[in-house]
Amino acid sequence: MAQDDGQERTEQATPKRLREAREKGQIPRSRELNTMAMMMASAGAFILFGDIIINGLVELMNQGFVIEREHIFDTRSMPNLFLQMILDALGVITPLLIVMVIVAVFSSLAVSGWNFSSQAISFKWEKLDPIKGMKRVFALRGLMELLKAFAKFMIIGAAAVILLWNKSEDFIVLGNKSLDVALADLGNLLTWSFLTICLTLILLALIDVPFQIWDNAKQLKMTRQEIRDEMKQTEGNPEVKARIRQIQREMAQRRMMEAVPKADVVITNPTHYAIALKYDQENMVAPVVIAKGVDEVAANIRAIASSHDISILSAPPLARALYYSTELDQEIPVGLFQAVAQVLAYIFHLKETGSNIDETRALQDLPIPDELKRDG
């Protein structure tokens, strides 16, 4: 089994690749769907407006072949009459044209929606390359187009033969009818026969639409290297990004350590966790966490606090609760107000009396809500 060397197109196209493809006009389009829709629409339009169109054209022809004597000998009036007949004919077939335009627009949007690309209509010399042209002819897409053309011929031919076989008597009896009746019946037969044949194209459209979507997705597939290169272009080199994140963490940690000397107390686990709190009764609603960390960071916080004579109090449940429920420069949650208030009152009392910290049982049994408790 051959190994994927990173150059095989095995990965689905990324959103960026799909967006660039749409900008280039490379989107799935089904000509069979457009053809089927246009032919069925034309047949339907003839059923709805056929009498109006035929009668209008017949009336125009009658008028066109009846020319007044002065117009025949006036060479300047003939072009005007001819132009007027063309305009009148366009007015007669306008309903048909409107239906065809609407169907042409919406059938083109059915598969991939609206998309306008100036790059798709720009001139490219490579399109004139005969070698690339032959490659396109003998490629899978060219083979599929050949098969579709053959299938279209076979399906429409078979439908036409079956239809003519079943309607042969209706066509034969036209010779026994008057001209006006025969022409009306012939038009009706041809219209419904045309619609029936068009219905056979639905099968080709049902096959072609999924194929076009699959083929377009296959052409847009990417290699793993292309995906990595795109990630580097859009998101930056992973190594550089990791280095930037590391520098950002180091800077944030350095700023955090610089804030430790401003703390009123450092609550510890006593070795794994350390949380530095500051409370200014005049400017703060609640105590704020200005530094926190585990293991080595916690040890650094304790060392800085010791060097600056910041009170360090061991209260494991409270330390864990503060660590997991708060972020830096964030006020403590309401559920810990009472526990932290007891700690700060104890610390402020010691500072006023000049006493050393005595970790009594009362501080070990601080009130901590069950939803804020953490094990560790």
C-alpha positions as MATLAB code, in Angstrom:
seq = 'MAQDDGQERTEQATPKRLREAREKGQIPRSRELNTMAMMMASAGAFILFGDIIINGLVELMNQGFVIEREHIFDTRSMPNLFLQMILDALGVITPLLIVMVIVAVFSSLAVSGWNFSSQAISFKWEKLDPIKGMKRVFALRGLMELLKAFAKFMIIGAAAVILLWNKSEDFIVLGNKSLDVALADLGNLLTWSFLTICLTLILLALIDVPFQIWDNAKQLKMTRQEIRDEMKQTEGNPEVKARIRQIQREMAQRRMMEAVPKADVVITNPTHYAIALKYDQENMVAPVVIAKGVDEVAANIRAIASSHDISILSAPPLARALYYSTELDQEIPVGLFQAVAQVLAYIFHLKETGSNIDETRALQDLPIPDELKRDG';
ca = [
       0.000    0.000    0.000;
       1.450    3.330   -1.037;
       2.100    5.738    1.761;
       0.719    9.226    1.708;
       3.738   11.406    0.981;
       1.804   14.589    1.705;
       1.411   15.405   -2.017;
      -1.799   13.467   -2.693;
      -4.955   15.540   -2.638;
      -6.750   13.687    0.121;
      -7.973   16.562    2.318;
     -11.236   18.424    1.924;
     -10.954   22.049    0.828;
     -10.728   24.601    3.608;
     -13.172   27.547    3.821;
     -10.403   29.816    2.512;
      -9.850   27.550   -0.504;
     -13.600   27.448   -1.204;
     -13.831   31.229   -0.939;
     -10.922   31.725   -3.350;
     -12.497   29.218   -5.770;
     -15.770   31.179   -5.767;
     -13.842   34.363   -6.466;
     -12.305   32.630   -9.494;
     -15.706   31.365  -10.625;
     -14.871   27.727   -9.865;
     -18.208   26.526   -8.559;
     -20.366   23.529   -9.525;
     -22.732   24.252  -12.389;
     -24.966   21.737  -14.163;
     -25.626   22.431  -17.825;
     -27.987   19.465  -17.915;
     -30.111   21.061  -15.200;
     -30.170   24.345  -17.120;
     -31.050   22.574  -20.392;
     -33.813   20.542  -18.770;
     -35.294   23.578  -17.036;
     -35.158   25.734  -20.189;
     -36.754   23.107  -22.416;
     -39.503   22.313  -19.926;
     -40.138   26.013  -19.408;
     -40.393   26.599  -23.149;
     -42.823   23.687  -23.484;
     -44.882   24.963  -20.565;
     -44.876   28.484  -21.990;
     -46.148   27.173  -25.325;
     -48.955   25.355  -23.514;
     -49.929   28.546  -21.677;
     -49.263   31.168  -24.335;
     -49.052   29.090  -27.499;
     -52.418   30.160  -28.925;
     -51.682   33.815  -28.267;
     -48.218   33.602  -29.828;
     -49.356   31.620  -32.899;
     -52.344   33.853  -33.560;
     -50.218   36.962  -33.118;
     -47.543   35.736  -35.530;
     -50.151   34.649  -38.083;
     -51.741   38.086  -37.878;
     -48.345   39.723  -38.394;
     -47.668   37.544  -41.445;
     -51.053   38.424  -42.913;
     -50.293   42.084  -42.418;
     -46.785   41.696  -43.799;
     -47.940   40.178  -47.057;
     -50.572   42.860  -47.600;
     -48.664   46.002  -48.555;
     -50.240   49.146  -49.841;
     -49.326   50.352  -53.332;
     -47.656   53.584  -52.226;
     -45.374   51.658  -49.838;
     -44.225   49.306  -52.594;
     -42.955   52.158  -54.739;
     -41.582   54.152  -51.780;
     -38.196   52.633  -51.000;
     -37.850   54.761  -47.870;
     -40.966   53.326  -46.195;
     -40.105   49.628  -46.615;
     -37.301   49.555  -44.013;
     -39.627   51.251  -41.541;
     -42.353   48.693  -42.180;
     -39.882   45.842  -41.799;
     -38.568   47.275  -38.520;
     -42.106   47.719  -37.216;
     -42.916   44.082  -37.987;
     -39.836   42.954  -36.054;
     -40.865   45.050  -33.051;
     -44.417   43.696  -33.237;
     -43.092   40.118  -33.411;
     -40.923   40.728  -30.337;
     -43.987   42.037  -28.528;
     -45.882   38.856  -29.372;
     -43.168   36.482  -28.116;
     -42.334   38.634  -25.047;
     -44.204   36.300  -22.605;
     -42.107   33.385  -23.838;
     -38.897   35.381  -23.562;
     -39.735   36.508  -20.013;
     -40.367   32.927  -18.904;
     -37.117   31.733  -20.503;
     -35.055   34.496  -18.896;
     -36.505   33.836  -15.431;
     -35.938   30.081  -15.709;
     -32.416   30.580  -17.095;
     -31.467   32.769  -14.120;
     -32.966   30.618  -11.377;
     -31.804   27.288  -12.814;
     -28.239   28.650  -12.863;
     -28.548   29.622   -9.197;
     -30.066   26.313   -8.111;
     -26.793   24.459   -7.453;
     -24.357   27.041   -6.047;
     -26.317   30.256   -5.720;
     -25.359   33.676   -7.022;
     -21.718   34.231   -7.878;
     -20.102   36.832  -10.141;
     -16.418   36.505  -10.919;
     -14.476   38.901  -13.108;
     -11.600   36.401  -13.151;
     -13.789   33.759  -14.794;
     -14.544   35.983  -17.803;
     -11.026   37.376  -18.175;
      -8.879   36.274  -21.131;
      -6.247   33.638  -20.381;
      -3.629   32.496  -22.897;
      -3.482   29.038  -21.328;
      -7.013   28.383  -22.599;
      -5.544   28.425  -26.134;
      -2.948   25.777  -25.279;
      -3.846   22.726  -27.464;
      -1.998   20.302  -25.177;
      -3.978   21.365  -22.122;
      -7.098   21.339  -24.251;
      -6.501   17.704  -25.235;
      -5.874   16.820  -21.580;
      -9.235   18.307  -20.681;
     -10.922   16.360  -23.472;
      -9.500   13.013  -22.361;
      -9.790   13.701  -18.640;
     -12.558   12.340  -16.423;
     -14.640   15.458  -16.998;
     -14.321   15.098  -20.789;
     -15.264   11.433  -20.572;
     -18.266   12.305  -18.460;
     -19.386   14.941  -20.971;
     -19.086   12.365  -23.771;
     -21.119    9.846  -21.791;
     -23.750   12.481  -21.002;
     -24.044   13.440  -24.671;
     -24.426    9.790  -25.667;
     -26.914    9.150  -22.849;
     -28.875   12.253  -23.829;
     -29.047   11.057  -27.430;
     -30.143    7.562  -26.414;
     -32.747    8.715  -23.873;
     -34.271   11.407  -26.059;
     -34.138    9.127  -29.124;
     -35.830    6.276  -27.259;
     -38.477    8.621  -25.846;
     -39.134   10.108  -29.286;
     -39.486    6.674  -30.917;
     -41.874    5.453  -28.202;
     -43.875    8.665  -28.375;
     -44.169    8.610  -32.183;
     -45.158    4.934  -32.075;
     -47.939    5.618  -29.590;
     -49.109    8.823  -31.321;
     -48.733    7.598  -34.908;
     -52.475    7.277  -35.432;
     -53.040   10.833  -34.181;
     -50.516   12.132  -36.717;
     -51.999   10.060  -39.540;
     -55.563   11.270  -39.045;
     -54.433   14.878  -39.426;
     -54.569   14.384  -43.198;
     -58.329   13.885  -43.025;
     -58.978   17.172  -41.247;
     -59.316   20.689  -42.561;
     -56.203   22.832  -42.687;
     -57.089   25.027  -39.710;
     -58.084   22.099  -37.516;
     -55.087   20.017  -38.614;
     -52.666   22.830  -37.840;
     -54.227   23.373  -34.397;
     -54.126   19.674  -33.561;
     -50.580   19.372  -34.914;
     -49.418   22.233  -32.713;
     -51.076   20.646  -29.692;
     -49.498   17.246  -30.450;
     -46.039   18.720  -30.987;
     -46.220   20.803  -27.812;
     -47.205   17.930  -25.533;
     -44.759   15.586  -27.290;
     -41.988   18.117  -26.759;
     -42.888   18.393  -23.057;
     -42.904   14.605  -22.676;
     -39.460   14.323  -24.272;
     -38.182   17.104  -22.020;
     -39.313   15.149  -18.961;
     -36.783   12.461  -19.860;
     -34.018   15.014  -19.274;
     -34.854   14.986  -15.558;
     -32.966   11.697  -15.289;
     -29.824   13.276  -16.757;
     -30.148   16.282  -14.425;
     -30.500   14.010  -11.379;
     -27.237   12.324  -12.368;
     -25.343   15.427  -13.486;
     -26.010   17.672  -10.468;
     -24.449   15.324   -7.848;
     -21.578   14.601  -10.247;
     -20.803   18.296  -10.722;
     -20.819   18.871   -6.959;
     -18.573   15.833   -6.393;
     -16.232   16.740   -9.256;
     -15.862   20.333   -8.054;
     -15.104   19.158   -4.501;
     -12.558   16.686   -5.919;
     -10.795   19.411   -7.914;
     -10.593   21.627   -4.826;
      -9.137   18.934   -2.572;
      -5.817   19.859   -0.990;
      -2.655   18.121    0.065;
      -1.642   18.116    3.706;
       1.267   20.387    2.854;
      -1.105   22.896    1.249;
      -3.211   22.917    4.405;
      -0.121   23.479    6.547;
       1.033   26.288    4.258;
      -2.409   27.891    4.402;
      -2.434   27.706    8.187;
       0.930   29.426    8.263;
      -0.359   32.175    5.977;
      -3.628   32.739    7.803;
      -2.659   31.998   11.393;
       1.091   32.396   11.353;
       3.872   29.894   11.900;
       2.949   27.537   14.811;
       6.455   27.797   16.307;
       6.325   31.585   16.188;
       2.841   31.632   17.691;
       3.942   29.307   20.497;
       6.910   31.548   21.211;
       4.666   34.637   21.259;
       2.279   32.928   23.697;
       5.217   31.958   25.896;
       6.504   35.540   25.935;
       3.016   36.809   26.737;
       2.722   34.359   29.629;
       6.120   35.396   30.942;
       5.203   39.082   30.745;
       1.870   38.467   32.475;
       3.586   36.463   35.184;
       6.218   39.174   35.649;
       3.494   41.822   36.047;
       1.692   39.550   38.477;
       4.834   39.087   40.600;
       5.380   42.843   40.645;
       1.907   43.201   42.174;
       2.558   40.763   45.062;
       4.214   43.400   47.353;
       0.938   45.359   47.216;
      -1.055   42.451   48.683;
      -2.576   42.466   52.157;
      -2.367   38.686   52.574;
      -1.235   35.569   50.720;
      -3.412   32.517   51.324;
      -1.685   29.171   50.706;
      -2.400   25.442   50.552;
       0.329   25.581   52.075;
       2.721   24.389   49.318;
       0.732   23.827   46.137;
      -1.429   26.966   45.911;
      -0.830   30.633   46.658;
      -3.332   33.473   46.187;
      -2.470   37.113   46.897;
      -5.396   39.331   47.938;
      -5.652   43.096   48.208;
      -8.487   45.053   49.770;
      -8.920   48.807   49.876;
     -11.992   49.654   51.927;
     -12.349   53.080   50.321;
     -11.942   52.134   46.654;
     -12.964   48.455   46.460;
     -16.315   46.751   46.925;
     -14.657   43.390   47.600;
     -11.120   41.983   47.863;
      -9.335   41.472   44.535;
      -7.003   38.639   43.490;
      -3.785   40.305   42.283;
      -1.658   37.130   41.980;
      -2.188   33.386   42.040;
      -0.339   30.245   41.055;
       0.494   26.635   41.771;
       3.710   24.799   42.564;
       6.700   26.838   41.316;
       4.677   29.999   40.745;
       3.123   29.619   44.179;
       6.596   29.254   45.676;
       7.711   32.480   43.974;
       4.646   34.303   45.306;
       5.409   33.108   48.847;
       9.067   34.108   48.507;
       8.220   37.626   47.315;
       5.595   37.979   50.046;
       8.098   36.917   52.695;
      10.731   39.354   51.459;
       8.208   42.212   51.683;
       6.729   41.186   55.051;
       3.366   40.273   53.525;
       1.304   38.039   55.820;
       1.139   34.440   54.607;
      -1.725   32.362   55.942;
      -2.267   28.655   55.376;
      -5.933   27.927   54.643;
      -6.069   25.007   52.142;
      -9.832   24.857   51.432;
     -10.039   28.625   50.960;
      -6.878   28.685   48.813;
      -8.265   26.040   46.455;
     -11.658   27.747   46.278;
     -10.086   31.114   45.448;
      -7.747   29.635   42.845;
     -10.495   27.883   40.857;
     -13.245   30.504   41.180;
     -11.403   33.755   40.367;
      -9.199   35.300   37.707;
      -6.434   37.856   38.037;
      -7.584   41.386   38.901;
     -11.046   40.002   39.606;
     -13.108   40.401   42.763;
     -13.692   37.282   44.820;
     -17.115   35.596   44.450;
     -19.893   36.515   46.852;
     -19.848   33.033   48.385;
     -16.330   33.615   49.744;
     -16.955   37.073   51.199;
     -17.445   35.797   54.742;
     -14.409   33.493   54.740;
     -12.098   36.148   53.286;
     -13.522   38.766   55.651;
     -12.542   36.585   58.612;
      -9.041   36.171   57.190;
      -8.570   39.904   56.560;
      -9.978   40.813   59.988;
      -7.531   38.380   61.559;
      -4.603   39.776   59.532;
      -5.488   43.419   60.252;
      -5.832   42.580   63.966;
      -2.380   41.029   64.025;
      -0.891   44.076   62.299;
      -2.492   46.410   64.837;
      -1.289   44.362   67.795;
       2.060   43.453   66.270;
       1.439   39.756   66.908;
       2.584   36.829   64.792;
       0.220   34.583   62.842;
      -1.297   31.812   64.955;
      -3.190   29.449   62.691;
      -6.056   28.669   65.022;
      -8.779   26.152   64.445;
     -11.237   28.926   63.616;
      -9.277   29.818   60.473;
      -9.124   26.187   59.432;
     -12.936   25.916   59.545;
     -13.721   28.901   57.344;
     -17.259   28.976   55.850;
     -16.944   27.921   52.200;
     -20.051   27.026   50.116;
     -20.155   23.472   48.801;
     -20.341   24.656   45.161;
     -16.995   26.489   45.560;
     -15.104   23.730   47.356;
     -12.371   21.937   45.405;
     -10.346   18.856   46.235;
      -6.598   18.779   45.719;
];
